[in-house]
Amino acid sequence: MKKHLILLASGLLLVSGVAYTADTQTFAANLAATESTASNDTSPELFANSYSVSGDTITVSAKNGSEIGTVLNDALKAARDLADSNGHIITVNVPAGSYTQDIALHIYSNTTLNLTGVSIKCTADTPINMITTGTNGAYKGQNNYNTSSLCSGYNGFKNITINGGTFISIPSNDSTIVRLSHATNVHLNGITLKGGGCLHQMEVAAINGFYVTGCTFRDNGKATDINNHENQEALQLDMPCREFVFPNIYEDGTPMKNVEITGCTFKNVARGLGSHTMLIGAYHENIKINNNTFDNVLEECIIGLNYYNCEIKNNTIKNCGGGILVQNYKAAANTINTSILDGKNKYKASFRYKLNTVISGNNISLRYSPSCITPEGIKVSGYKQESGKKGGDGFILPAGNYYISGVTVSDNTIHTTGHGIHFLDAHGCSAYDNTIIGQNFSSKDPSKNDHDGILVEMDSKNIIINNNHISGMTRNGILVQKSSSVKGISKNIFSKCGGRGIQIYDKSQCTEGISDNQIKSCKRGGIFISNNCTSGNITGNKISSYNEEGGISVYNNCTTGKIANNTITDTRKNGKHTNLAGIKISLKSTTGSMTGNKILAGAAKYSSNRGIVLYNSSKVKGSINKNTIEKCSDSAIVVSLKSQVTGSVNGNKISSATKYGIQTLNKSSIGKAISSNTIKNAKTSGILIGSISNTLKIEKNKISGCSNAGIYIQPATTKYKITATNNTITGNKKGSGFTIRKAKILITKNKISSVTFGVYADKACTGKVYSNTIKKATKKKVYTDTKKVKLKK
């Protein structure tokens, strides 16, 4: 049988894929002997896989369909030895074709492996890494090089490049296809990994300069459920701290550094890329995950755990269970470690809270997947570690708040079946210029009615939320809850949410206020602040087409700044719902002044049930003034049930209220005056004083078109004096100018016309009525049942 003999310029001789050292004379003798033997061989010619060397290039010769692992491994060892001897980059070329592989391929420093047009299928009987760095055998004087201290940090290998090639693994191979560690300057270009029985197709650890470009990861992972969950990243950036995590290497806790994953495709896999094991204080640093495509990924596509100086930009995620998860800590204690060298040494490094991470320009489209723990577009999370919990290495985890900070989420487009953007124990982060669309919610999702466009919770602090477009969420456009704070919520647009546009809830706050948002067709209302929360000013918002609760509602011991210059229009239930207020402050809540708001009907029959309501011991610190309120199905401004306006109710323009223009009830008070309001066509009365707990002035109001009294005073007490002066009341001949019952009054200098009585005071009244101008009274100008009311000209 003819054998293939190659003389190597370096003094290497290869016979059928086996390399020998030889000088020229030895080679000549061997060549003559071999040729003599070959000339007497009468068997059919067979092709033996081999390789040849020319300078710094090694070329593999292999028969299409053959097992290539042996010869290629020998070629890679030859490349290693040649590179170690001359310090050059050695290129190994493999001819295009389809091959099988029975043994692991070992690649070393200064090696470029060209596999363009090459397809290799694993046929090993036992699990193998189809390609891995180094050896667990003898090298550089070490019996097990990969676990020795020579192969630590980023110093084990350098300058490794793999170009092209398809590696096809099989279900019985539960080892990862590609496994690389402790290296510097590794480039993977255009390779494809398919199938396999491992949780990961590629695992890498402790590499400084890891560049993955145009690679494809596909057809890997298995369906699980929440109670039987496995973290199955197709490409895993791992943390080498103990044998269970990344076995058979030096476990010194060296993180990844200077990583770029660009233009890759992840298709039909359980998870895309990222990390799920952490070492407290160790950070993968300078990570770029850009311009990748994720298609039909069962769970999360990108999992950035302890990534510092990270950018995740311009990725396309379609038909996937989850989007992008960025974490600084996590709840699963068994994946958290505090030691290295397999538990021998404690790891000592400072925890970083600020991660300097940007998530921008990504296009995300999700579907419901029951096994996905984070079925959200983008999640940014820290975690409060409770005391007494053991980590994966068996040591007690330090208790504390491991919050996340310094993450910006911007310019992303998210079509979601869960939350759009979720901040959890996040500090100083921001979300702006994102488009979030809720759609395709599954009836199988137990949380299908509780999904928010942007959710901020669990002690998050100082989050900025600006310029986002949010629509179609089953719950709220934005929800801030569980003792969290946002710095400001401004210039967002919300539509067609099942709950409110904006809700601040459960001891949370919006420190710099809620401003210039547009909220349309959100079923339960516009802005809702409830349960011991605070907010700065609420200004310039436009709210329309809500149909169950208030346009703006402040409820249950909450405090806000002023509520000003908001426009609230067009309810869809025609004001029949009793909670359907334009602005409602209730249950011991407090706001600043309410000024310049417009509560309008638009195309609807009514603007609201009540325009502005203070209820149940609530307070406006300041005045309710210069608001425009029309077409309320009840009353326009109501102060009720021991509530208080410390300033005045003044300068408001009120029209077509079905009951009252301005109304006080149930021991409530207005501190200074009801003044200079214009009230038209209130069907009952322009002003009703149903109770009082202080002296009050009613002055300079213009009231017209009321069916009952223009001003109705019945405080049920004569303890506090009510002075009504310089009001102009034009009736419709169906009611009086003033109707007064059981009150201490001074009624003077008012102009009253087209009424039944100019002033009517019952026998329980005291005070004075004089110097009023009364015209066109169909009954009496002034009528009183008691001498306790003094009449003067």
N, C-alpha and C positions, 0 to 999 in steps of 0.2 A: 504494500500500500504506500503510495507516495505521500511524503510528509512535507509540510510547509516550513521552510527555514528562513529566518530573518536575521541579518547581522545588524546590530544596533551600534550607532556611532558612539554611544556611551560605553560600549563594552558589554551590552546585554544581548543574549541570544535567546530567541523565543522558538520553541518547537511545540507546535500544536497548542499554543496558548500558555505554555509554561516558560518562565524566564530563568535564565542561568547567567551567572557571571562568567566572563571568558575574555582572555586577551585574543589578539588576532591570530596568533599561531594555534592556540587551542581551538579557536573557531574553525580554522582551515582544516585541521585534522578531523574534527567532528563532521565538518561538511563532507569531506571525502568519504568517510566511513558511512555516513548516512546516505549519500548518493549511491554508493556501491550496494547498500542494502536495498535501496529503493528500486535500483535497476533490475533486481532479481524478483521483485514483487509482482505477481501476476494477478492479484485480486482486483476487483473493480475499483475505480477511483472514487474516494469519498471526500467530502468537503469537511475539513476540521476547522472549527472556529479558532481565530487567532488574532493577534494584533501586531502592528509594526510601529516602529518609532523613527521619526525623522525630525531631528532638532528638538524643539519643544512641543512637538505634536505626536500624539499616539493615535493610530487609526485601527479600529477594531474591524475585523472581517468576520462576518457571521452569516450563516445560512438562514434565509427567511423561514420562520416557523420553528427554529431551533431554540434550545435552552441557552440563553445568553448570560445567565448569572455568573457562571464560572469564569468565562473569558473576560467579561467586563469587570468583574471584581479583580482579576489579575491585572488588567490594564490600569485600573484605578490605583492598585498597589504600586505598579511600576511608575505611574505618575507621581505618587507620593515620594518614592525613593529618588526619582529624578529631580523633583522640586526641592527635596531636602538637601540634595547634593549641590544644585546650582542656584537655588533661590529664585528661579524663574516661575512664571505662570505656565503650567503644562495644560495643553488642550487635548482632550480625549474625544474623538469623533466616532460616532456609531452610525452605520449606514441605515437609511430608511428601511422600514420593514416591520413585521410583526413577530414578536418573540415571546418565549416563556421564561419564567424566572423561578428557580428553586431555592436560592440562597440569598441572604441579604447582601446588598451592595454597600461598601464602606468607602466614603469619600473623605479626603484629607485636605490639608492646606494647599493653596496655590494651584487649584485644579479647576479647570473649566470643562464641563461635560456637555457636549452637544448632542442632543437627541431629537432634532427636528425630523418629523416624519416617522418617528419610532413609537411603536406601541408594545408595551411589555405587560404580560399577564402573569399574575402570581399563580404558581402551581405547586407551591411548597406543601409538604405534608404536615409541617408544624408551623406555628405562627412566626412570621418574620417581618422586620422592617424592610420594605423594598429598597430603601436607601437611607443611610444613617451616617452621621459623622463619626470617624474614629473607630476604635475597637475596644472591646472588653478583654482583648488579649494583649500580648506583649508588644510594646512599642516605646521607643526612646528610653529604654532601660527600665520600664515599668512593667510589672506582670499584668496589671489591668490598667491600661492607660486612661480610659475614660473616667474611672473613679479615683484617679490619683490627683494629688495637688498640682501636678504639672498641667492638668486639664481643668483649670479653675478660672474663675472670673471670665474675662473675654479672651483668654490666652491659649485655649486648647487648639484652635484652628483659625485660619484666616484665608481670605480671598478665594471663596468657593462660589462658583457660578454653575447653574444648570439651565441650559437653554432648550426649550421644547420637550417633547416626549409626553406620552400618555402612560400612566401607571394604573393598571386595572387589578384591584384586589378582589378577594372572594369572601363570602360570608364566614367561612371557617377560619379565616386569618384575622384573629382579634388583636393583632399588633397594628399600630399606626403605620400608614404607608411611608411617610417621610418623617424622620426624627433627627433634629439638628440641635446642637447645644454647644455652649462655651466657645463662641467663635466671634470673629470680627469680619465684617464686609462679606456678607452672603447675599447673592443675587439669584432669584428664581424667576425665570422669564418664560412665559408661555407654556408652562407645563399643565397637564390635566391629570387629576386624581379621580378615579371612579371606584365606587363600591367599597367593599371591605366590611369586616365585622367588628372593627374597633369603634370606640366612641368618637374618635378623632381620625381624620385622614392625614393631618399634618400636626405634629407637636414640635414646638421650638421653645428653647429656654436659654437665657444668658447669652444673647447675641447683641453685639454693638454694631449696628449697620446691617439691618435685615430688610431687603428690598424684594417684594413680591409683585411682579408686574404681568398683567395679562394672563393670569393663571385661572384654571377652572377647577372647581370642587363640586362634585355631583354624585347623586345617588348613594347617600350614606345616611345612617341613623335609623332609629326605629321609633314608632309611635309609643308614647308613654302616657301617663296621666299624672295629675297633680300629686297623688299619693304614692306614685311609683316612678318618681321623676329622676332622670339622669341628665347631666349636663354634657351635651354632645356637640361641641363646636367642631365644625369641619376643620378649621384652622385655629389651633389653640396656642396662645402665648402664655407659657406656663411659668411657674415659680419654683426653681429647684431648691427645695428646702428639706425634703425627706423622701425616703425611698417609695413610699406609697404614692406620692405625687408624681415624681419623675425619676423612676428607678435607674440604677446602673450608671449614674454619672456622679460627679463631685457636687455634693448638696450644700453649696455655700451661700445660697440665697441671692445670687446675682440676677438682677432683673433684666428685661429687654431694654434696649436703648437705641434710639435713632432707627425707627421702624417706618417703612412706607409700604402700604398695601394699596396698589393702584390698578384700576382697570380690570379687576378680577371678577369672575362670575361664580356665584354659589347657587346651585340649582338642585332641588329635590334632596335637601339635607335637613337634619333635625334642627341644627343651629348653624349660624353663619361663621363668624369669627369672634375671637375674644378670649377672655380669661374667667375662670370661676374659682381659682384658688388664690389666696392672698397671704402675704407675710407682713404683719403689722410694721409699718415704717419703710417698707420696700416699694418702690414705684417704677413701673415701666415708663420710660421717659422719652419725650420727643416722638410721639406716635402720630402718623398721618394715615388715615383710612379714607381714601378719596376715589370718586369716580368708579365705584364698584357696582355690580348688579346682583341683586338677591331675588331669586324667583322660586316660589313654592317652598319656602323655608318653613318648617313646621312650627318653630318657636321664635326666639329672638334672633335678629340678624347680626347685630353688633353688640358685644358685651365688653365695655371698657371698665375693668375693675382696677383701681389704683393706677390710672394712666395720668401722668403729669406732662403738661405741655402737649396737649393732644388736639388734633383737628379731625373732625369727621364731616367731610364735605362732599356734596354733589353725588351722593350715592342714590341708586334707584332700587327701591324695595317694593316688590309687587307680589300680591297673593301670598302674604306671609302671616304667621301668627303674631309676631311681635316685631317692633322696629329696633330702636337704639336704646340701650341701657348703659348709663354711666354711673358708676358706684365708687364711693370712697370707703365703704364698709358694707357688711351684709349681715343678714339675720342667721344664715346657716353656719353655726359655730364650728361644725366639723370640717369646714373648708377654710378656716382661719388658723394661722400658725404664728407662733412667737419665737420659734427656735430654728436653727439650721444644723447641718451635719447630722441629720436624722435624729434630732433631739439632744445632741451632745452639747451644743452651745446656744445660749440665748442670743437672739438677734437684737442689736442695739442701733436704733436709728430714730430720728424724730418723726412724729406723725405730721404729715402735711394736710392741711385743710383746703388750701387754695390750689386748685388743680390746673388753672389756666387752660381751659378746654373750650373749644368752639365747635358747635354742631350747627352746620349751616348748609343751605342749598340742597337738602336731601328731599327726594320725592318718595313718599311712603304710602303704600296701599295695603291695608291689612284685611285678613279674613278671620273669622272666629276659629280658634284651635283650642280644644279643651285641655291639651297638655301644656299650653304656654302659661307660665307663671306670671309673665309681664305682658299681657295682651294690649300694649299701649304703643302709640307712635314713638314717643321719646320719654324716657324716665331718667331723672337725675336724683340720686339718693345717697344719704348718709344713714347712720343708724346709732341709736343709743344702746350701748352694750350694758346689760345688767350684770351684777356681780355674781360670782360663783359658777360661771359657765366655763367648761373646758373646751379648748380648741382641738383641732384635728390632731395635733401632736401630743395631746394629753395634758398640757399645761393650762392653768387658769388664765382666762383672758382678762386683761385689765378693763375694769368697768369705766365707762365714760361716754360722753357724747362725741361720736366720730362723724361730725357733720361734714357736708361737702360744700365747697365754696368756689367761686371763680369760674362758673360755667355759663356760657352764652348760647342761647338757642334762637337762631334767627333764620328767616327766609326759607323755612322748610314748608313743603306742601304735604299734608297728612290726611289721607282718607282712612278713617279708623272705625273699628268695631268695638273699641274700648275707650279709655281716655286718650286725648290727643297728646298733651304734654303734662307730665306729672313731676312736681318737685316734692321731695320727701326729705325732711331734715336737711334742707339746703339753705345756705346763707349767701347773700350777696350775688345771686344769680339773676339772669334776665331772660325774658322771652319776648321777642319783638319781630314784627313783619312776617309772622307765620300764617299760613292758611290751613285751617283745620276743619274737616268736613266729616261729620258722623254719618255712617251709612252701613247698610247690610248687617244690621244687628241681628244676632241669632236668637231664635226662640229657645235654644238649648243653653244659652248663656244665663246662669243664675243671677248675674249682675247686670243684665241687659238694660235695666231702667235706671242705672246709677252711674252712667258714664258722663264725664265732664270734658269740655274742650281743653281747659287748663286747670289742673288740680294742684293746689299748694297746701301741704299739710305736715303734721308731725313736727312742730317747732321750727318750721322753716322761717327764715328771717330776711327782711330787706330784699325781697324779690321785686323786680321791675317788670311790668307787663304792659307793653305798648304796641299799638299798630297791628294787632292780629285780627284776622278775619275768621270767625268761628260760626259754624252753622250745623244744624241737624243733630245736635247732641241729645241723648235721651234725658239727661238731667240739666246741668247748668253750662253756660258758656264758660264762666270762670267760677271756681269754688275755692275759697281760702278758709281753712278750718283747722281745728285741733291746735290752738295756741300758736298759730303762725302769723307772720306779718308780711305784707307786701309794701314796697315803698310807694308805689303808685300804680294805678290802672287807668290808662288814658289812650284815647284815639283808637280803640278797638271797635270792631263791627261784629254784631251778633245777630243771628236770625234763626228762627224755627227750632229753638231748643225746647225740650219737654219741661224743663224747670224754669229757672230765672236766667237772665243774661249774666248777672254778677251776683254772687252771694258771698258775704263775709260772715263766718259762723264759728261759734264755740271758742270764745276767748281769743279771737284773732283780731288783726288790725290792718288798716290801710293808712299808713302814717302820713303820706303826702296827698291823699285824696283820690277821688274817682272823677275823672274829667273827660269831657269831649268824646264819650263813647256813643255809638249808635246801636240801639237794641230794638229789634223788630220781630214781632210774632213769636216771642218766647212765652210759652203757655202760662206760667205761673207768675210772670211779672218781669220788671226790668232790673232793679237793684234792690237787694234784700240783705239787711245787716241785722244779725240776730244773736242773742244769747251771749251777753257780756263782751261785746266787741266794740272797737273804736275805729273811727275813720277821720281823716282830714276832711276838707271841703268836698262837697259833691256838686260839681258845676259843669254846665255846658253839655250835658248828656241829652240825647234825643231818643225817646222811648215811645214805641208805638205798637199797637195791635196785640196787647196782652189781654188775657181774658179770665184770670182767676184771682190774682192778688194785686198788690199795689204796683204802680209804676216805680215808686221809690218807697221802701218800707224800712223803718228802723224800729226794732222790736226787742223787748226783754232786756232792759238794763244796758242798753248800748248808748254810745256817745259819738256824735259826729261834729265836724265843723259846720260852716254855713251850707245851706242847700240853695243854690242860686243858678239862675239862667238855664235851667233845664226845660226841655220841651217834651210834653207827654201827650200823646194823641191816640185816638182811634181804637177804642176797645171793641172786642168782638162779641161780647155777651151783652152789649147794650146796657151795661151798668146794673144788671139785675143781681149780680153777686154782691153780698153785703161787705165783703173785704176788698172790693175793687176800688181802691182809692187811688187818686193821682199820687199824693204823698201822704204817708201815714207814719206817725210817730207814736209808739204805744208801749205799755207795760214798763213804766219807769225809765224811759229812754230820754235822752237830751240831745238837742242839736243847737247849732248856731242859728243865726238869722236865716229866714227863708225869703229870698228876694229875687225878683225878675224871672220867676218860673212861669211857663205857659202850659196850661192844662186844657187841651183843645179836643174837640170831637172829631175833627177831620171828616172822613167819609162816614163815620159811625153816627148813630142816633145820640149817643151820650159820650162825653169825654171820660167819665168815671162815675162811680157811685157817689163818692164825696171827693172834692178836689184836694183839700189839705185837711188832715185830721190829726189832732193831738188827743191821746186817749190813755186813760188809766195811769194817772200820776206822772205823765210825761211833761217835758219842758222844752220851750224854745228860749235859749239865752239870747235875747235880742228881739227883733221884730219880724212879723210876717208882712212884707210890704212889696209893693210894685209887682205883684203877681197878676197874671191874666188867667181867669178860670171861666169856662163856659160849659153849658149844657150838662150839668151834673144831674143824675137821677135822684139824688137826695139833696145835700147841701154843699155849698162851695167851700167854706172854711168852718171847721168844727173844733172847738176846744172843750173837752169833755172829761168827766170823771176825775176830778182833782188835778187836772193838768194846768199848765201855766205858760203864758207868754210874758217874759219879763219886760219887754218893750211894748211896742204898739202893734196893732193890726191896721196898717195904713197904706194908702195909695194903691190898693188893689182894684182891678177891673173885673167885675163879676157879672155874668149875664146868663139868663135862662136856667137858673137852678130850680129844680122841681119843688124843693122845699124852701130852704133859707139861704140867703147870701152868706151871712156870718152868724154863727151860733155858738153860745157858751152854755154848758150844762154841768150839773152835778158837782157843785163846789169848785169849779174851775175859775181861773182868773186871767185877766189881761192887765199887765202892770201899769201901763200908762194910758193908752187911749185907743179907741176905734175911730180912725180919722181919715178923712180925704179919700175914702173909697168910693168908687162908682159902681152901683149895683142896679142892674136892669132886669126886669121881668122875672124876679124870684116869685114863684107861684104862691108861696105862703107869705113870708115876710123878708124884707131886706136884711134886717138885723134882729136876732133873737137873743136876749140876755136871759137865759134860763136859770143861771145861778151866778153867784159872785162871792168872792172872798176878799175883796179889797175895793177901795173907791175907784171909780171908772169915769173917764170922759168919753162921750160919743160926740164927735164934732166934725164939721165940714164934709160930711158924707153926702153924696148925691144918689138918691134912691128913687127909682121910677118903676111903674108897671106891676106893683105887687098886688096879689089878689086879697091879701089880708093886710095887717098893719105894715106900714113902712118900717117902723121900728117897734118891736114888741119887747117890753121889759117886764119880766116876772121872776125876780131873783129869790122870791120866797123869804126875804129878810129885809128889814129896814136898818140894818146895822151899818151898811156901807152906802155912801152917797153916790148916786149916778147923775152925772151932769151931761145933758144933751144940749148942744149949742151949735148954731150956725150950720145946721143940716138943711138940705133941700130935699123935700119929699114930694114927689108927684105920683098920686095914686091912680087907680083906674075906677074910682067911685064904688069899689066893693069893700074897701077896708079903711081903717082909720090911718091918720098920719102916725100917731103914737098910740099904742095900747099899753097901759101900765097897770100891773097888779102886784100888790104888796111890795112896795119899793120906796126908798128914800130918794127923792128926785129933785133936780133943778132942770126945768125945761125952758130954754130961753133962746131968743134970736134965731129961731128956725123958720124956714119958709116952707109952707105946706099948702098943697092944692089938690083939687079933684079927689076928695076923700069923703067918707061918711062923717066921722068926727075928726077934727083937727088933732085934739089930744083927748084921750079917754083914760081916766085914772080911777081905779076902784076904791072902795072904802078902806082898804088896808094900807093905802099909800100915805106918805107924808112928804112935805117939801113945798116947792114953789113952781108955778107955771106962769110965765109972763113974757111980754115983748116978743111974741111969735107972730109972724105974718101968715094968716090962714085964709085961703081963697077956695071958693067952690066946694065948701063943705055941705053935704046934703042933709046932715043932721045938725049937730052943734059944733062950733069951732072948738070949744073946750068944755069937757064934761067931767065932773068929779063927784064921787059919791060921798065925800068926806070933807069936813072943814079943816082937816089936818093938812090939806093941800091948799096953799095960799095962792090966790089968783090975783094978778096985777095986770094993769094995762100995759 
